[in-house]
């Protein structure tokens, strides 16, 4: 098993990428409580509240025979690669974050070029953006979370 498809949440620093992924994480915990969080097997959500302070990664045990990975560290390629190497062969689908920087040292370029050349495709790409109100920021994260979970249900989990 190896990651074949990626669902990407991209945006600028501070635009809500990691918190959007934390919302997805918490919703997937409702579907499948058993998962690993930062490399430790657990049965309960490990994010106590939003907003989150630190990046994380998780791998869900099979949900309808599909293993789902999440990596929230998408600002720096070195950090992403360190985590990606740990979960690459443990998930079928990866949901991850990436900054909107497209150069040789970016997560975005690694995903859309290097991984693409290895046969890994980006299924969806949602973009987060800074907003002027907390309610709009939260609504954006919830809307992206809902859309990604619907896509997972429609394509992978049913």
C-alpha positions, 0 to 999 in steps of 0.5 A: 500500500502506498499513497495514490491520491492527495487532497490538498489544502493550500494557502498563505501562512496563517490562512487556516490550513492547519486548523482546517486539517484539525477539523477534518481530523476531529470529524474522521475521529467520529468515523474511526476512533482508532488511529495513530496521532504523531506516531502513537496509537490512540482511540480518542481525539488528541486535539482538545480544542481549536485553534491548534498550536502545533502541526500534527499527523495522523493515520486512520485505521481502515475506514471501508478498506481505505486508510487515510493520512493527514499531515498538517505541516505544509509550510516547509518542505523539510518538515513535510518530507520528514513526516511523509517518509513515516506515513507514505506506505501506511495510507491510501489517501493523504490529506495535507497542507501546503503553502502557496509557494511554488519553487524547488524548496516548496511542499506545493512543488514536491506534491504537484511535480515530484509526487505527480511524476511518481504517479500520485495525483492531487484529487482536490485542492482547496485554498484557504485565505485570511479573512477579516472576521473570526466567523468568516474564518471559521465558516471557511474552514467548516465549508472546506472540511465539509466538502473534503469529507463529502468527497471522501465519502463519495469517492473512497468510503462508499 
